[in-house]
């Protein structure tokens, strides 16, 4: 990725979305030549010189201190994910540029696989930062069966979202799913700007999907730890599921995601039906291979 260009576009896009009124600055009316705040106004709010802030917004974050980053984040009203992303961009600017590298294939530890298998009532899977599903339990594969229907492995949720027509039906709010997908990839690109696999994926999606290109250019980032996701499963219908996404401390870069539904809810009943369907599908597979 172009870390200097990413820093430039990230800062300018965050500045463009804030009005003087939101920043607590007086508005004197008239037509402003720029959307949002002027660079000088951000500099004033952050307590730095206009020339220094202009240098930062041109993508030159080398040597910037944590205190200045905090001040810029406050002036631009960055949320937690955006603040972390700004720090990631600065970290990349202050490190020695490296050749893009291919990461070693991650190994899912036996203990993690055992944990997944023990979660019989909750769909669960382990993914990496580029949204490859590296391991899943039976119910997790059943939930994401439209994605697993494609032959390519590992299943990649970003590729599924933007390149597989089945995603349009599987996600009732496809636009929201697409926004989240791109924000997660943009966040990962800040954390790991020298990953060849990630760069290749982003290049593929940008080449093949105009929807992806448009969203990627927005520079939105997101932390995705908990919430509710909606699915329209081809076998059991609508599922509104709570999720928890938990980083695995012993496996940096990997995240365990698990879904659940409250007892007595339609989603809970649909999950039980999905579990029965998955068990039947597995049994049928075994019978087929005997």
Backbone bond lengths (Angstrom), bond angles and torsions (degrees), N, CA, C in turn:
res aa  C-N    CA-C-N  psi(-1)  N-CA   C-N-CA  omega(-1)  CA-C   N-CA-C  phi
1 X - - - 1.458 - - 1.532 111.52 -
2 X 1.320 117.07 157.00 1.461 123.26 178.11 1.522 107.40 -88.92
3 X 1.334 116.09 93.04 1.464 119.21 -173.02 1.522 112.19 -65.84
4 X 1.344 117.81 -37.12 1.465 119.33 179.09 1.527 110.35 -67.35
5 X 1.326 116.76 -43.84 1.463 119.86 177.12 1.514 112.38 -63.82
6 X 1.343 116.81 -38.81 1.465 120.39 178.40 1.523 110.78 -62.72
7 X 1.343 116.37 -42.53 1.462 120.07 179.29 1.524 110.71 -63.38
8 X 1.331 116.24 -43.74 1.472 120.76 -179.95 1.531 110.82 -60.19
9 X 1.325 115.96 -49.30 1.465 119.37 -175.46 1.522 111.79 -72.48
10 X 1.331 116.69 -32.79 1.463 119.13 178.00 1.526 110.59 -64.75
11 X 1.322 117.43 -49.65 1.470 120.30 -178.35 1.525 111.49 -65.02
12 X 1.324 117.37 -43.28 1.468 118.67 -177.85 1.534 110.92 -67.82
13 X 1.330 117.14 -35.31 1.470 118.84 179.30 1.517 111.41 -70.75
14 X 1.338 117.77 -34.86 1.477 119.53 177.21 1.530 109.89 -69.46
15 X 1.321 117.20 -37.66 1.467 120.37 179.48 1.527 110.52 -65.77
16 X 1.337 116.50 -37.83 1.465 120.72 -174.90 1.518 113.35 -67.82
17 X 1.332 117.41 -19.78 1.464 118.81 -174.52 1.535 113.34 -91.17
18 X 1.342 117.22 -6.14 1.468 120.25 -175.57 1.524 110.03 -104.04
19 X 1.308 116.39 127.43 1.460 120.45 176.82 1.524 109.73 -86.89
20 X 1.325 117.93 157.79 1.470 119.77 176.33 1.532 111.88 -56.14
21 X 1.333 115.96 -37.12 1.470 119.16 -179.76 1.521 111.08 -62.96
22 X 1.329 116.64 -41.81 1.462 120.09 178.97 1.525 111.71 -63.86
23 X 1.333 115.97 -32.62 1.456 120.75 -179.17 1.524 112.47 -85.05
24 X 1.340 117.04 -2.15 1.455 120.53 -179.52 1.507 113.89 78.57
25 X 1.343 116.15 22.89 1.460 120.39 179.12 1.526 109.91 -99.84
26 X 1.338 117.76 149.46 1.467 119.49 178.28 1.525 110.94 -67.68
27 X 1.317 115.39 141.59 1.467 120.30 176.50 1.519 107.88 -110.78
28 X 1.310 115.52 124.59 1.456 120.07 -176.00 1.522 112.50 -101.19
29 X 1.337 115.39 13.25 1.460 118.92 177.93 1.518 111.11 75.67
30 X 1.299 114.47 -171.19 1.459 119.00 -178.45 1.518 111.21 79.64
31 X 1.300 115.00 174.68 1.462 121.06 -178.02 1.516 110.08 -91.70
32 X 1.334 115.87 127.91 1.457 121.16 176.19 1.522 108.83 -91.55
33 X 1.325 115.41 141.96 1.467 119.52 -177.54 1.522 112.33 -79.34
34 X 1.343 117.65 -15.32 1.462 120.71 -179.40 1.517 109.16 -122.85
35 X 1.340 115.10 149.72 1.465 119.20 172.86 1.519 107.95 -74.47
36 X 1.321 115.52 135.56 1.460 118.76 177.03 1.508 112.90 76.09
37 X 1.341 114.97 -148.79 1.460 120.97 -177.58 1.523 111.69 -79.21
38 X 1.322 114.39 154.58 1.456 120.08 170.14 1.524 108.38 -82.65
39 X 1.335 115.55 158.88 1.472 118.76 177.91 1.520 111.30 -58.61
40 X 1.330 116.50 -41.10 1.464 119.75 -178.55 1.530 110.97 -62.75
41 X 1.332 116.27 -33.02 1.465 119.47 179.43 1.523 111.26 -70.75
42 X 1.327 117.08 -39.05 1.464 119.92 175.54 1.521 109.66 -63.90
43 X 1.330 116.44 -43.16 1.463 120.59 179.38 1.526 110.82 -59.35
44 X 1.319 117.04 -44.15 1.463 120.89 179.09 1.524 110.78 -62.14
45 X 1.331 117.08 -45.74 1.465 120.76 -179.66 1.522 111.39 -63.71
46 X 1.333 116.87 -33.55 1.466 120.46 -177.84 1.523 112.84 -87.97
47 X 1.317 117.08 -9.89 1.461 119.63 179.81 1.517 113.98 75.58
48 X 1.340 117.14 31.22 1.467 120.63 176.17 1.527 107.83 -124.75
49 X 1.306 115.96 168.50 1.463 119.07 -179.05 1.528 110.02 -75.35
50 X 1.331 116.65 151.42 1.475 119.08 177.08 1.520 112.36 -57.41
51 X 1.344 116.98 -39.60 1.462 119.37 -179.57 1.526 110.90 -63.44
52 X 1.339 116.65 -40.33 1.468 119.70 -178.88 1.523 110.53 -67.56
53 X 1.337 117.28 -42.65 1.461 118.14 179.12 1.533 110.60 -65.76
54 X 1.323 116.90 -38.12 1.465 119.74 178.19 1.529 110.37 -59.43
55 X 1.343 115.88 -40.68 1.470 119.47 176.76 1.527 111.18 -60.13
56 X 1.341 116.18 -43.26 1.461 119.83 179.97 1.527 111.07 -63.63
57 X 1.342 115.69 -43.58 1.465 118.23 -176.58 1.519 112.08 -72.36
58 X 1.303 117.17 -15.41 1.466 119.12 172.85 1.527 111.59 -80.04
59 X 1.322 115.44 2.18 1.456 120.55 175.33 1.508 114.63 98.34
60 X 1.330 117.49 3.60 1.461 120.83 -179.10 1.530 109.34 -93.20
61 X 1.336 115.92 87.89 1.459 120.85 -178.71 1.522 112.45 -97.80
62 X 1.324 117.66 6.06 1.467 119.52 -178.10 1.523 110.21 -64.72
63 X 1.329 115.17 132.80 1.455 121.24 177.32 1.511 115.60 81.44
64 X 1.332 118.71 -1.35 1.466 120.19 -178.42 1.520 109.63 -69.94
65 X 1.324 116.16 139.20 1.465 120.92 -177.30 1.527 111.38 -86.89
66 X 1.332 115.23 160.92 1.463 119.76 177.66 1.524 111.27 -61.18
67 X 1.329 116.63 -36.43 1.470 119.28 -177.81 1.531 110.27 -66.45
68 X 1.317 117.53 -37.18 1.472 120.45 177.55 1.526 109.90 -69.68
69 X 1.330 116.74 -41.65 1.466 119.28 177.08 1.525 110.54 -59.42
70 X 1.327 116.99 -42.04 1.465 120.20 177.98 1.521 111.10 -62.17
71 X 1.327 115.95 -41.11 1.466 120.00 -179.62 1.527 110.93 -66.58
72 X 1.326 117.16 -41.70 1.463 120.98 177.95 1.526 110.11 -64.04
73 X 1.349 116.07 -43.15 1.468 120.27 179.27 1.520 110.95 -61.00
74 X 1.321 116.90 -39.16 1.457 119.91 178.06 1.517 112.20 -68.00
75 X 1.331 116.40 -42.37 1.462 120.28 -179.96 1.520 111.53 -63.69
76 X 1.333 116.67 -36.29 1.467 120.97 -178.51 1.530 112.34 -90.55
77 X 1.324 116.03 2.46 1.472 121.74 177.24 1.535 111.17 55.09
78 X 1.332 115.39 47.21 1.457 120.40 -179.35 1.520 110.63 -74.39
79 X 1.328 116.60 141.86 1.456 119.86 174.50 1.531 108.77 -83.07
80 X 1.334 117.14 -177.21 1.465 120.75 -174.07 1.528 111.73 -60.50
81 X 1.320 116.62 -43.98 1.467 120.29 -179.18 1.526 110.83 -65.18
82 X 1.328 117.34 -42.42 1.461 121.11 -179.30 1.531 111.24 -67.69
83 X 1.334 115.71 -38.28 1.468 119.36 178.01 1.537 110.29 -63.00
84 X 1.331 116.20 -44.67 1.466 120.13 178.52 1.528 110.55 -62.28
85 X 1.329 115.95 -38.84 1.461 120.30 -179.74 1.525 110.45 -65.38
86 X 1.322 117.57 -40.61 1.460 120.78 177.49 1.530 110.60 -60.49
87 X 1.329 116.91 -42.14 1.463 120.78 177.41 1.528 110.62 -64.44
88 X 1.334 117.25 -38.99 1.468 120.14 177.79 1.522 110.91 -62.52
89 X 1.334 116.45 -42.44 1.465 120.34 179.17 1.532 110.76 -63.69
90 X 1.330 116.43 -39.97 1.462 119.86 178.64 1.523 110.39 -67.79
91 X 1.315 117.51 -38.56 1.466 121.45 178.61 1.534 110.12 -61.44
92 X 1.335 115.94 -41.95 1.469 119.65 178.42 1.525 110.80 -64.66
93 X 1.335 116.58 -38.16 1.465 120.76 -178.96 1.522 111.57 -68.53
94 X 1.320 116.97 -27.32 1.457 121.14 -176.70 1.520 113.12 -98.43
95 X 1.329 116.79 6.39 1.459 120.34 176.53 1.515 109.27 -106.93
96 X 1.312 115.78 159.95 1.463 120.49 178.79 1.523 109.25 -70.25
97 X 1.334 118.23 125.73 1.466 119.48 179.31 1.529 110.88 -55.99
98 X 1.319 115.30 136.20 1.455 120.36 -178.04 1.525 109.53 -118.83
99 X 1.303 114.07 153.49 1.461 119.33 173.53 1.522 108.44 -64.83
100 X 1.320 115.95 140.56 1.459 118.44 177.29 1.514 108.72 -59.39
101 X 1.321 116.11 133.83 1.455 121.15 -173.40 1.508 110.43 -122.80
102 X 1.312 113.79 154.55 1.459 119.42 172.16 1.518 107.72 -95.77
103 X 1.319 115.09 128.94 1.456 119.91 -179.23 1.523 109.79 -77.30
104 X 1.337 114.46 151.95 1.456 118.85 173.42 1.524 108.81 -64.88
105 X 1.313 115.69 145.51 1.457 119.55 -179.84 1.519 109.60 -61.58
106 X 1.349 118.19 122.35 1.466 119.67 -176.84 1.524 110.91 -66.22
107 X 1.310 114.57 140.90 1.458 121.10 177.71 1.523 108.88 -102.84
108 X 1.304 116.60 128.66 1.468 120.49 176.26 1.526 107.76 -86.15
109 X 1.315 116.66 118.43 1.451 120.72 -176.05 1.535 111.62 -63.51
110 X 1.339 117.54 148.38 1.473 120.35 178.14 1.527 112.84 -54.90
111 X 1.331 116.48 -35.38 1.462 119.22 179.56 1.521 112.43 -64.24
112 X 1.329 116.52 -36.06 1.462 120.51 178.42 1.524 109.89 -70.84
113 X 1.324 116.68 -41.21 1.468 119.50 177.32 1.531 110.93 -62.84
114 X 1.319 117.16 -38.78 1.467 120.33 177.85 1.520 111.16 -64.87
115 X 1.339 115.98 -39.15 1.455 120.22 177.90 1.523 110.73 -63.04
116 X 1.318 116.95 -44.81 1.467 120.70 178.10 1.527 110.54 -59.31
117 X 1.333 116.51 -45.59 1.462 120.31 -177.80 1.520 111.84 -64.99
118 X 1.333 116.50 -31.13 1.471 120.45 -179.27 1.521 112.26 -74.93
119 X 1.315 117.71 -17.15 1.468 121.85 -178.65 1.531 108.59 -87.06
120 X 1.326 115.35 72.53 1.468 120.07 -172.18 1.523 113.28 -77.24
121 X 1.328 118.47 -20.90 1.465 120.98 -176.99 1.526 113.13 -102.98
122 X 1.323 117.18 1.40 1.467 120.60 -176.47 1.515 109.84 -131.34
123 X 1.330 118.39 125.39 1.466 119.60 171.77 1.522 108.82 -61.73
124 X 1.324 117.17 133.59 1.460 120.22 -177.53 1.528 109.75 -151.37
125 X 1.321 114.83 149.27 1.461 119.88 176.75 1.519 109.21 -154.27
126 X 1.332 115.31 163.24 1.461 122.58 174.92 1.527 107.59 -113.32
127 X 1.331 116.23 131.17 1.461 120.96 179.33 1.514 109.70 -127.91
128 X 1.320 114.68 162.83 1.459 120.09 171.97 1.525 109.64 -101.97
129 X 1.343 116.82 -173.55 1.459 120.18 -174.99 1.513 114.27 -70.04
130 X 1.322 117.85 -22.58 1.474 119.51 178.65 1.524 111.46 -92.18
131 X 1.343 116.63 10.71 1.460 124.66 173.34 1.527 113.12 72.35
132 X 1.331 116.51 31.38 1.459 120.95 167.39 1.527 108.60 -81.08
133 X 1.327 118.03 131.34 1.461 121.23 170.90 1.520 107.14 -82.68
134 X 1.334 116.49 113.14 1.459 121.93 -175.24 1.522 112.57 -95.68
135 X 1.307 117.57 -21.37 1.470 122.39 176.63 1.522 107.58 -162.10
136 X 1.320 116.70 147.60 1.469 121.35 179.80 1.524 108.29 -150.82
137 X 1.334 115.20 151.87 1.460 117.80 172.60 1.530 109.00 -83.18
138 X 1.323 115.02 175.61 1.465 119.13 -175.45 1.518 111.69 -59.12
139 X 1.343 116.16 -41.73 1.460 119.59 -178.52 1.533 111.22 -71.51
140 X 1.333 116.55 -31.35 1.460 120.00 176.02 1.515 111.67 -65.30
141 X 1.335 116.49 -43.19 1.469 119.65 176.58 1.523 111.03 -65.18
142 X 1.333 115.97 -35.90 1.468 119.00 179.62 1.522 110.58 -67.19
143 X 1.340 116.80 -41.86 1.467 119.80 179.21 1.527 110.44 -61.18
144 X 1.315 116.28 -45.35 1.469 120.95 -177.54 1.530 111.76 -95.60
145 X 1.326 116.94 29.67 1.468 120.10 -177.28 1.531 113.06 -56.90
146 X 1.349 120.81 -34.93 1.474 118.07 176.19 1.528 112.85 -61.12
147 X 1.343 117.26 -34.92 1.463 119.98 177.72 1.523 111.25 -74.16
148 X 1.340 116.56 -38.65 1.459 120.63 179.73 1.523 112.26 -73.05
149 X 1.328 117.39 -11.42 1.465 119.80 179.54 1.521 111.87 -67.55
150 X 1.330 117.23 -27.27 1.467 120.26 177.07 1.523 109.29 -73.05
151 X 1.335 118.47 146.07 1.461 120.35 -175.09 1.520 115.34 -74.16
152 X 1.321 117.66 -22.58 1.469 120.07 -174.63 1.523 111.11 -64.96
153 X 1.330 115.68 139.54 1.455 122.18 175.51 1.524 108.59 -133.16
154 X 1.346 117.21 141.81 1.462 125.18 -0.14 1.522 111.87 -74.01
155 X 1.329 116.01 154.33 1.455 120.92 173.26 1.531 108.43 -60.66
156 X 1.314 116.53 131.07 1.456 120.93 178.67 1.526 108.78 -115.53
157 X 1.341 116.32 120.22 1.459 120.31 -174.19 1.525 112.68 -70.23
158 X 1.326 118.25 -27.48 1.468 120.12 177.53 1.526 109.98 -72.12
159 X 1.321 115.89 -44.38 1.464 119.38 178.03 1.527 110.34 -62.80
160 X 1.340 116.54 -40.73 1.468 120.31 177.90 1.524 110.66 -61.65
161 X 1.329 116.75 -45.54 1.461 120.92 -175.51 1.527 111.55 -61.67
162 X 1.332 117.58 -42.87 1.467 120.02 -171.38 1.524 114.53 -98.89
163 X 1.323 117.85 -20.95 1.456 119.28 -172.98 1.521 114.64 -116.22
164 X 1.329 118.31 -11.40 1.461 121.06 -178.20 1.528 109.00 -105.42
165 X 1.330 119.36 120.06 1.469 121.23 -179.94 1.526 113.23 -58.17
166 X 1.335 117.94 -23.80 1.467 120.56 -179.66 1.523 111.56 -63.72
167 X 1.336 117.32 -23.86 1.465 120.18 -178.65 1.523 112.07 -65.54
168 X 1.319 117.62 -29.59 1.467 121.04 -178.88 1.524 111.18 -60.02
169 X 1.324 116.83 -35.29 1.463 121.32 179.02 1.522 111.07 -88.54
170 X 1.340 116.78 -39.46 1.460 121.48 -175.30 1.527 111.20 -61.29
171 X 1.335 117.52 -37.48 1.466 121.51 177.83 1.528 108.46 -101.69
172 X 1.341 119.41 106.54 1.468 121.02 -179.87 1.531 112.71 -56.34
173 X 1.349 115.72 -36.82 1.466 120.45 174.16 1.522 106.75 -109.99
174 X 1.337 115.28 80.37 1.460 118.96 -175.10 1.527 111.43 -62.43
175 X 1.318 117.50 -38.18 1.468 120.23 -177.87 1.529 111.17 -60.30
176 X 1.324 115.93 -41.16 1.469 119.59 178.61 1.523 110.76 -66.28
177 X 1.335 116.14 -43.04 1.469 119.77 177.74 1.520 110.87 -61.06
178 X 1.333 116.64 -39.72 1.459 120.96 179.92 1.530 110.87 -66.38
179 X 1.332 116.98 -42.52 1.463 120.89 178.70 1.525 110.54 -60.36
180 X 1.334 116.33 -45.17 1.461 120.55 -179.75 1.516 110.92 -63.66
181 X 1.328 116.64 -43.61 1.458 121.32 -179.33 1.522 111.30 -58.76
182 X 1.320 116.75 -48.30 1.463 120.45 -178.58 1.523 110.86 -66.85
183 X 1.332 117.10 -39.70 1.465 120.26 179.83 1.525 111.11 -62.75
184 X 1.334 117.08 -38.15 1.464 120.17 178.41 1.534 110.53 -67.40
185 X 1.337 117.26 -40.94 1.463 119.78 178.17 1.529 111.11 -66.92
186 X 1.334 117.35 -39.30 1.466 120.85 178.99 1.534 109.65 -64.52
187 X 1.330 116.98 -39.95 1.463 121.27 177.32 1.521 110.24 -62.26
188 X 1.329 116.70 -44.82 1.468 121.03 179.87 1.521 111.18 -65.45
189 X 1.328 117.52 -36.15 1.464 120.51 178.33 1.522 111.38 -62.83
190 X 1.324 117.08 -32.56 1.458 119.81 175.30 1.518 111.63 -70.90
191 X 1.331 116.70 -38.25 1.462 120.75 -179.42 1.531 111.75 -70.82
192 X 1.329 116.35 -38.34 1.461 120.88 -171.88 1.533 110.05 -135.18
193 X 1.344 116.54 71.37 1.472 119.30 -172.43 1.529 114.01 -72.47
194 X 1.344 117.87 -9.71 1.464 119.65 -176.05 1.524 112.78 -105.88
195 X 1.329 117.96 13.22 1.457 121.35 179.33 1.528 110.15 -77.34
196 X 1.335 116.25 119.00 1.454 119.76 179.44 1.527 110.77 -68.30
197 X 1.347 116.83 -38.11 1.461 119.49 -179.81 1.523 111.46 -62.71
198 X 1.324 116.30 -42.55 1.457 120.01 179.16 1.522 110.82 -66.70
199 X 1.338 116.47 -43.85 1.461 120.64 179.18 1.531 110.90 -61.58
200 X 1.335 116.09 -40.90 1.467 119.46 179.16 1.528 111.43 -64.29
201 X 1.332 116.41 -41.07 1.465 120.27 179.83 1.530 110.79 -63.74
202 X 1.326 116.25 -46.58 1.463 119.96 -179.10 1.527 110.20 -63.29
203 X 1.330 116.78 -39.70 1.456 119.93 177.15 1.520 112.38 -62.69
204 X 1.337 116.31 -41.68 1.462 120.47 178.60 1.527 111.16 -62.95
205 X 1.331 115.94 -47.47 1.466 119.72 -177.56 1.532 110.63 -66.36
206 X 1.323 117.29 -39.49 1.466 120.32 179.53 1.523 111.14 -65.51
207 X 1.321 116.50 -34.39 1.459 120.77 179.85 1.528 111.83 -72.31
208 X 1.328 115.92 -37.37 1.460 119.78 -170.60 1.527 114.65 -98.73
209 X 1.339 118.53 -13.43 1.467 120.12 -174.35 1.520 111.39 -134.63
210 X 1.308 116.44 115.43 1.468 120.47 174.86 1.524 110.82 -66.49
211 X 1.345 116.84 -36.00 1.468 120.16 176.62 1.523 110.36 -58.11
212 X 1.318 116.73 -42.65 1.461 119.54 178.93 1.522 110.48 -64.74
213 X 1.328 117.34 -47.39 1.472 120.72 -178.44 1.521 111.27 -55.68
214 X 1.332 116.76 -44.22 1.466 120.86 -178.36 1.522 110.97 -62.75
215 X 1.315 116.37 -44.73 1.468 120.11 -178.41 1.526 111.63 -71.82
216 X 1.309 116.63 -36.66 1.466 119.91 179.29 1.529 110.70 -62.22
217 X 1.313 116.98 -36.90 1.465 121.44 -178.30 1.523 112.63 -68.38
218 X 1.340 117.72 -15.53 1.469 120.73 -179.03 1.524 112.53 -77.08
219 X 1.348 118.05 -17.01 1.473 122.83 177.19 1.528 112.80 60.45
220 X 1.321 117.31 31.65 1.459 119.82 176.87 1.521 109.97 -83.02
221 X 1.332 115.38 143.39 1.462 121.61 179.47 1.523 108.68 -128.47
222 X 1.326 115.60 163.66 1.460 118.44 -175.53 1.522 110.64 -157.67
223 X 1.347 115.31 142.38 1.457 121.80 166.17 1.519 106.28 -96.91
224 X 1.310 116.06 133.74 1.464 120.35 -167.76 1.527 109.03 -127.98
225 X 1.326 116.30 74.41 1.461 120.01 -173.48 1.527 113.53 -100.98
226 X 1.308 117.66 -32.78 1.456 120.18 -176.00 1.524 109.45 -156.71
227 X 1.329 116.33 155.94 1.453 119.85 -179.38 1.511 110.84 159.43
228 X 1.328 115.76 -159.51 1.464 122.41 179.24 1.521 108.25 -128.67
229 X 1.337 116.36 135.71 1.456 121.66 176.23 1.515 109.60 -120.52
230 X 1.329 114.59 145.96 1.462 120.92 178.55 1.527 109.55 -109.79
231 X 1.325 114.40 137.44 1.462 121.23 177.62 1.519 109.21 -132.46
232 X 1.320 115.93 150.30 1.457 122.19 170.22 1.524 106.34 -118.56
233 X 1.331 114.38 92.40 1.465 119.30 -173.50 1.520 110.01 -78.49
234 X 1.327 118.41 138.29 1.473 119.72 -176.74 1.526 114.29 -65.52
235 X 1.333 117.35 -19.00 1.468 119.74 -178.23 1.526 113.02 -103.71
236 X 1.344 117.66 -42.37 1.474 119.74 -173.31 1.522 113.02 -111.08
237 X 1.328 118.45 -0.40 1.462 120.32 175.72 1.519 114.15 83.65
238 X 1.314 115.76 -149.29 1.464 122.58 -170.97 1.525 111.16 -70.78
239 X 1.343 115.60 134.50 1.458 123.03 176.64 1.521 108.64 -133.69
240 X 1.325 116.93 118.79 1.461 121.85 171.95 1.529 106.60 -107.41
241 X 1.328 117.26 107.00 1.456 121.92 -169.96 1.524 111.21 -120.35
242 X 1.325 115.54 135.38 1.462 120.81 170.47 1.521 108.30 -75.05
243 X 1.322 116.47 146.23 1.460 118.62 177.68 1.520 111.25 -133.56
244 X 1.318 114.54 152.37 1.455 123.31 171.07 1.518 106.95 -126.64
245 X 1.324 116.89 126.28 1.461 122.44 177.98 1.523 107.71 -111.59
246 X 1.329 115.64 113.74 1.462 121.39 -170.37 1.523 110.82 -118.88
247 X 1.344 118.04 113.96 1.466 119.84 174.58 1.526 110.18 -58.90
248 X 1.327 116.22 143.56 1.463 121.79 178.05 1.528 108.25 -94.82
249 X 1.330 118.01 106.35 1.474 120.14 -173.59 1.526 113.37 -59.04
250 X 1.328 117.81 -32.94 1.463 120.15 -179.58 1.523 112.53 -79.44
251 X 1.322 116.48 -9.28 1.472 121.38 -178.02 1.525 108.86 -130.84
252 X 1.336 117.98 77.04 1.469 120.62 -176.45 1.518 111.90 -53.09
253 X 1.332 114.43 133.63 1.455 120.56 179.18 1.512 114.43 93.76
254 X 1.336 117.69 -10.37 1.454 120.92 179.81 1.527 110.61 -104.81
255 X 1.326 115.82 145.18 1.462 122.65 -178.00 1.525 109.62 -130.77
256 X 1.321 115.97 133.21 1.463 122.21 173.85 1.528 108.13 -96.65
257 X 1.316 117.25 122.30 1.462 123.01 177.96 1.521 109.32 -114.01
258 X 1.332 116.55 130.80 1.464 121.56 179.43 1.518 108.93 -132.04
259 X 1.334 116.15 145.35 1.460 122.86 -178.12 1.532 109.79 -115.30
260 X 1.326 115.36 152.10 1.463 120.29 177.43 1.518 109.84 -151.03
261 X 1.338 114.88 164.12 1.468 121.10 177.44 1.515 108.12 -138.88
262 X 1.326 117.33 142.63 1.448 121.78 179.96 1.527 111.82 -65.37
263 X 1.324 115.90 143.52 1.458 120.65 179.81 1.525 110.46 -58.11
264 X 1.306 115.71 137.51 1.466 120.84 177.06 1.506 114.61 85.41
265 X 1.326 117.37 -4.10 1.467 119.81 179.49 1.532 109.56 -85.87
266 X 1.336 116.58 158.60 1.469 118.49 175.23 1.526 112.39 -57.39
267 X 1.322 117.13 -35.32 1.459 120.27 -179.99 1.524 111.10 -66.39
268 X 1.333 116.63 -35.94 1.466 120.47 178.36 1.524 109.75 -63.75
269 X 1.335 115.82 -45.06 1.473 119.67 178.01 1.532 110.33 -62.87
270 X 1.334 116.45 -40.13 1.462 119.76 -179.58 1.530 110.90 -66.88
271 X 1.340 117.54 -35.64 1.462 120.12 176.86 1.521 111.51 -64.06
272 X 1.341 116.82 -40.08 1.469 120.15 178.07 1.530 109.85 -63.96
273 X 1.323 116.15 -40.16 1.459 119.89 177.42 1.530 110.08 -65.30
274 X 1.325 116.72 -40.15 1.459 121.09 178.63 1.527 110.67 -63.33
275 X 1.330 116.39 -39.16 1.457 120.45 178.31 1.526 111.10 -62.46
276 X 1.324 116.41 -43.26 1.470 120.40 178.09 1.524 110.42 -64.14
277 X 1.328 116.19 -42.60 1.467 120.60 178.67 1.519 111.05 -62.06
278 X 1.350 116.29 -42.07 1.460 120.51 -179.81 1.523 110.80 -64.18
279 X 1.339 116.54 -42.52 1.468 119.88 179.58 1.522 110.43 -63.03
280 X 1.320 116.79 -40.35 1.469 120.79 178.51 1.525 110.69 -65.45
281 X 1.334 116.10 -40.55 1.464 120.54 -179.85 1.519 110.84 -64.42
282 X 1.350 116.68 -41.17 1.461 120.71 179.50 1.512 110.30 -66.08
283 X 1.350 116.75 -43.14 1.456 121.32 179.18 1.532 110.69 -62.19
284 X 1.325 115.68 -42.59 1.454 120.24 178.72 1.522 110.56 -63.40
285 X 1.327 116.92 -37.85 1.457 120.59 178.22 1.526 110.91 -62.19
286 X 1.365 114.65 -44.17 1.448 119.22 -179.75 1.525 111.00 -63.85
287 X 1.340 115.94 -43.41 1.459 119.77 179.37 1.524 110.79 -61.21
288 X 1.346 115.11 -37.89 1.458 120.10 -178.27 1.534 111.71 -64.51
289 X 1.363 114.97 -33.01 1.461 118.47 -175.58 1.523 112.84 -92.35
290 X 1.324 118.36 -3.42 1.473 120.97 -179.96 1.530 110.85 -85.89
